[in-house]
Amino acid sequence: MSNKRASKDQLQERCERAATLLADGHPSHNVVQRLAAVYDVSPQQAREYVREGKKLLVQAVDPDDKTFMISSLMHNLKQD
């Protein structure tokens, strides 16, 4: 695991990648594992990327589509 801190741009990229993976329907725990491996960070740090990615998704979704997103999220939570 790398001890080097990510730049602001790198953090944004990682959170966006988390958002993309979540939007593609990957369960949160799979996204955490993938990000931890790809970016050589701890699972705790990868979970932070996923938390921020979820925030990005909420901001990007049209309010009319939020019902669908909530039902998909509930399905993924059941899997987690």
Buried (B, 14 or more C-beta within 10 A) or exposed (E): EEEEEBEEEEBEBBBBBBBBBBBEEBBBBBBBBBBBEEBEBEEEBBBBBBEBBBEBBEEEBEEEEEEEBEEEBEEBEEEE
